[in-house]
Amino acid sequence: MLGALGLALSGAFLTLPSPALNGDPTLIAIASDPAQMRLYCFSTRCGDAEWRLATSAPAPVEPTESHRRTLRLPGSQSYAPLGAPATPRDRSSLYSNDFRIGTRYEVDAVRDGPTRIGLALGAGYRLAPLYDDGINQPGPVLRGELNFGQQIGERALWTQRVQFESGRGEAFVKQSVSLDVNLWPNWTLESDFAIRHDTQSGGGKETAESRIELRRRF
């Protein structure tokens, strides 16, 4: 039925009287072939879809296998592990030698920059007297140290240390100051000055010593 209706409409269009076209042979030729009235460069996407220009943007390209491999969803990325280069400021240790055994706890109060300050405190037992800096009797002791360092320029280092030990009613204190200067590669000028003070049986004595050395490291 639809085909018969189409033929009737096309026949009516083709049998238009020529006076309606004002006798123009060009218009008569166009009217006799309705296909010539279509616009150029048009095509259909589907059988009954709307018209579109043939020069429109191309359809999106399907991603290839390599593109699918590089696609990462949020949260699926791998992150580099983070590590802190800093080390603990405090540490503890046990020690033993021919004249003393004990434990020691150390803290680096200031260590970043040219100035350094360190503290140490420990307890132990003195096995033999007069073998190192300390009291003159064997027995339990309490030891401590205050260490101060200052970098002077790029070549010099100033160090000051205060050490003490007490036990069995005696006390020992040592103060030392040193200055190390790098003269040339592998050559160092080292100087040291120390004062020792110890008490024995309610009395006490002080001694002092100093040294200066030119040392070469191989």
C-alpha positions in Angstrom: 0.0 0.0 0.0 2.9 2.4 0.9 4.5 1.6 -2.5 1.3 2.5 -4.4 1.0 5.7 -2.4 4.6 6.6 -3.3 4.1 5.9 -7.0 1.0 8.1 -7.0 2.8 11.0 -5.4 5.8 10.7 -7.8 3.4 10.5 -10.7 1.6 13.6 -9.6 4.9 15.4 -9.2 6.1 14.3 -12.6 2.9 15.4 -14.3 3.0 18.9 -13.1 1.8 21.2 -15.9 4.7 23.1 -17.5 3.0 26.5 -17.1 3.6 26.2 -13.3 7.3 26.2 -14.1 7.1 29.2 -16.4 8.4 27.1 -19.3 12.1 27.1 -17.9 13.8 24.1 -19.4 16.3 23.9 -16.4 13.5 23.8 -13.8 11.6 21.3 -16.0 14.7 19.0 -16.1 15.2 19.2 -12.3 11.6 18.6 -11.6 11.6 15.5 -13.9 14.4 13.9 -11.7 13.8 14.4 -7.9 17.2 12.8 -7.1 18.9 16.0 -8.4 17.3 18.1 -5.7 19.2 16.3 -2.9 22.2 18.2 -1.4 25.6 16.9 -2.2 28.1 15.2 0.3 25.4 13.7 2.5 25.2 10.1 3.8 23.2 8.1 6.4 24.5 6.6 9.5 21.8 3.9 9.7 19.0 2.9 7.3 16.5 5.3 8.8 18.7 7.7 10.7 19.0 11.4 10.1 21.2 12.9 7.5 24.7 14.1 8.2 27.6 15.5 6.3 30.1 13.0 5.0 33.0 15.3 6.0 32.1 15.2 9.7 34.5 14.1 12.5 35.5 10.4 12.2 34.2 7.9 14.7 36.4 7.4 17.8 39.1 4.8 17.4 38.9 1.8 19.7 41.9 1.7 22.1 44.6 -0.8 21.1 46.0 -3.4 23.4 49.0 -1.2 24.3 46.7 1.7 25.3 44.7 -0.7 27.5 47.9 -1.8 29.3 49.0 1.8 30.1 45.5 2.8 31.4 45.7 3.1 35.2 42.8 3.6 37.5 42.9 6.0 40.4 44.6 4.3 43.4 46.3 1.7 41.3 49.6 3.6 40.9 52.7 2.3 42.7 54.5 4.7 45.0 58.1 4.8 45.8 58.9 3.9 49.5 59.8 6.8 51.7 62.8 6.6 53.9 64.1 9.0 56.5 67.8 9.5 56.5 67.9 10.8 60.1 69.3 8.6 62.8 68.2 8.4 66.5 69.7 11.0 68.7 70.0 8.7 71.7 71.7 5.3 72.1 72.7 3.0 74.9 75.5 0.5 75.1 77.2 -2.1 77.3 81.0 -2.2 77.6 83.7 -4.1 79.4 87.5 -3.9 79.5 90.4 -4.7 81.8 89.6 -2.0 84.3 85.9 -1.3 84.2 82.5 -2.8 83.2 79.2 -1.0 82.9 76.5 0.6 80.8 76.3 4.0 79.1 73.4 6.1 77.7 74.3 9.0 75.3 72.2 11.8 73.8 73.1 14.1 71.0 71.4 17.3 72.2 72.6 19.4 69.3 74.1 17.8 66.2 73.0 19.7 63.1 75.2 22.5 62.0 78.6 23.7 63.1 77.7 23.3 66.8 77.5 20.0 68.6 76.5 19.2 72.2 76.5 15.6 73.6 75.6 14.2 77.0 76.5 10.8 78.4 75.6 9.1 81.7 76.3 5.6 82.9 76.9 3.2 85.8 79.5 0.5 86.2 82.0 -1.3 88.4 85.7 -0.4 88.5 87.9 -3.4 88.5 91.3 -1.8 88.8 92.3 1.8 89.8 94.7 4.1 88.1 94.5 2.5 84.7 92.4 5.2 83.2 90.7 8.5 84.2 88.7 7.7 87.4 88.7 7.2 91.1 91.5 5.4 92.9 89.5 2.5 94.3 87.7 -0.5 92.9 84.0 -0.6 93.4 80.7 0.7 91.9 80.9 4.0 90.1 78.8 6.6 88.4 80.2 8.2 85.2 79.2 11.0 83.0 80.4 13.4 80.3 79.5 16.7 78.6 80.9 17.1 75.1 80.9 20.4 73.2 82.2 20.9 69.7 82.4 23.9 67.4 83.4 23.9 63.7 85.5 26.9 62.9 85.5 27.5 59.1 86.3 24.5 56.9 89.5 23.4 58.5 89.4 23.8 62.3 87.4 22.0 65.0 87.2 23.1 68.7 86.3 20.5 71.2 85.8 20.8 75.0 85.0 17.8 77.3 84.1 17.5 80.9 84.2 14.0 82.4 83.5 12.9 85.9 83.4 9.7 87.9 82.3 9.1 91.6 82.1 6.2 93.9 83.3 4.9 97.3 83.4 8.5 98.7 85.7 9.8 96.0 85.3 11.9 92.9 87.2 12.5 89.8 86.8 15.4 87.2 88.7 15.9 84.0 88.4 19.0 81.7 90.0 18.9 78.3 90.2 21.4 75.4 91.5 20.5 72.0 91.9 22.2 68.7 92.4 20.3 65.4 93.4 22.1 62.2 93.6 20.4 58.8 96.7 21.9 57.2 97.0 19.8 54.0 95.3 16.7 52.8 96.1 13.9 55.3 98.0 16.4 57.5 96.4 17.6 60.8 97.8 19.8 63.6 96.3 18.5 66.9 96.6 20.3 70.3 95.2 19.2 73.6 95.1 20.6 77.2 93.7 18.7 80.1 93.2 19.3 83.9 92.5 16.5 86.3 91.1 16.8 89.8 90.5 14.0 92.2 89.7 13.6 95.9 91.2 11.0 98.1 90.3 10.5 101.8 88.9 14.0 102.1 91.8 15.6 100.3 92.5 16.3 96.6 95.0 17.0 94.0 95.1 18.5 90.5 97.3 17.8 87.6 97.6 19.3 84.2 99.1 18.3 80.9 99.2 19.6 77.3 100.4 18.3 74.0 100.7 19.4 70.4 101.2 17.0 67.5 101.5 17.1 63.7 99.9 13.9 62.4 99.8 12.5 59.0 97.2 9.9 58.0 98.2 7.2 55.5 
